[in-house]
């Protein structure tokens, strides 16, 4: 689990990232980010019904994404709000494949 100060939780924060942030999409993950003016980066995760109708599967995808971020949270640049969006097909990928793609996206936008 991510530390509380690194979690993006409020609906208005998610809306701000979607409205003002820039996005990158690759494979089965999309990433939106926006500067937040804080001393730390906050992250949020979205796994919709399009990924799977089963809550168990959606939660598994979300747990994988959280663990990937938790392990690298110290390497992520400060001052960003980031939303990771799992796209259809992410439920069939294994942990290592997901990890490589997330790290690739973070490097692409320049915050890792």
C-alpha positions as CSV (number, residue, x, y, z in Angstrom):
1,X,0.0,0.0,0.0
2,X,1.2,3.5,-0.8
3,X,1.8,6.0,2.0
4,X,-1.1,8.3,2.6
5,X,0.7,11.4,1.4
6,X,1.4,9.6,-2.0
7,X,-2.3,8.7,-2.7
8,X,-4.6,10.6,-5.0
9,X,-8.0,10.1,-3.5
10,X,-10.4,13.1,-4.1
11,X,-12.6,13.3,-7.1
12,X,-11.6,16.9,-7.7
13,X,-7.9,15.9,-7.8
14,X,-8.6,13.2,-10.4
15,X,-10.7,15.7,-12.5
16,X,-7.9,18.3,-12.3
17,X,-5.4,15.7,-13.7
18,X,-7.8,14.8,-16.5
19,X,-8.6,18.4,-17.4
20,X,-5.2,20.0,-17.2
21,X,-2.7,17.1,-17.4
22,X,-0.9,15.6,-20.4
23,X,-1.3,11.9,-21.2
24,X,0.7,9.0,-22.7
25,X,-0.7,5.7,-23.7
26,X,1.3,2.6,-24.6
27,X,0.1,-1.0,-24.7
28,X,-2.4,-1.8,-22.0
29,X,-1.7,1.2,-19.7
30,X,-2.4,4.9,-20.1
31,X,-0.9,7.6,-17.9
32,X,-2.0,11.2,-17.2
33,X,0.0,13.6,-15.2
34,X,-0.1,17.2,-14.0
35,X,2.1,19.3,-11.7
36,X,0.6,19.7,-8.2
37,X,2.9,22.2,-6.5
38,X,3.4,20.0,-3.5
39,X,6.6,18.5,-2.0
40,X,5.6,15.0,-3.0
41,X,4.0,13.1,-5.9
42,X,0.5,11.6,-5.6
43,X,-0.7,8.7,-7.6
44,X,-4.1,7.3,-8.4
45,X,-5.3,4.2,-10.2
46,X,-8.3,3.5,-12.4
47,X,-9.4,0.0,-13.5
48,X,-12.8,0.1,-15.2
49,X,-15.4,-2.5,-16.0
50,X,-13.9,-2.6,-19.5
51,X,-10.9,-4.4,-18.1
52,X,-13.1,-7.1,-16.5
53,X,-16.6,-7.5,-15.2
54,X,-15.3,-9.3,-12.1
55,X,-14.2,-7.1,-9.2
56,X,-11.7,-9.7,-8.1
57,X,-9.8,-9.3,-11.4
58,X,-10.0,-5.5,-11.3
59,X,-8.7,-5.5,-7.8
60,X,-5.8,-7.8,-8.8
61,X,-4.8,-5.4,-11.5
62,X,-5.0,-2.5,-9.1
63,X,-2.9,-4.3,-6.5
64,X,-0.2,-5.0,-9.1
65,X,0.0,-1.4,-10.2
66,X,0.2,-0.2,-6.6
67,X,3.0,-2.7,-5.8
68,X,5.0,-1.6,-8.9
69,X,4.7,2.1,-7.8
70,X,5.3,1.4,-4.1
71,X,8.7,-0.2,-4.9
72,X,9.8,2.8,-7.0
73,X,8.1,5.7,-5.1
74,X,11.5,7.1,-4.0
75,X,12.7,7.3,-7.6
76,X,9.7,9.3,-8.9
77,X,10.2,13.0,-9.2
78,X,8.4,15.2,-6.6
79,X,5.5,17.6,-7.4
80,X,3.3,15.6,-9.8
81,X,-0.2,14.1,-9.7
82,X,-0.2,10.9,-11.7
83,X,-3.2,8.7,-12.7
84,X,-2.5,5.2,-14.1
85,X,-5.4,3.8,-16.2
86,X,-5.5,0.1,-16.9
87,X,-6.9,-0.6,-20.4
88,X,-8.6,-3.8,-21.6
89,X,-6.1,-6.6,-21.8
90,X,-4.2,-5.6,-18.7
91,X,-5.9,-8.5,-16.8
92,X,-4.1,-11.1,-18.9
93,X,-0.6,-9.7,-18.5
94,X,1.8,-10.9,-15.9
95,X,3.5,-8.8,-13.2
96,X,6.9,-8.4,-14.9
97,X,5.3,-7.4,-18.2
98,X,3.2,-4.8,-16.4
99,X,6.2,-3.5,-14.5
100,X,8.3,-3.0,-17.6
101,X,5.5,-1.1,-19.3
102,X,4.8,1.2,-16.3
103,X,8.5,2.0,-15.9
104,X,8.8,2.7,-19.7
105,X,5.8,5.1,-19.4
106,X,7.3,6.9,-16.4
107,X,10.6,7.3,-18.3
108,X,8.8,8.5,-21.4
109,X,7.2,11.4,-19.5
110,X,10.4,12.1,-17.6
111,X,9.5,11.6,-14.0
112,X,11.5,8.4,-13.2
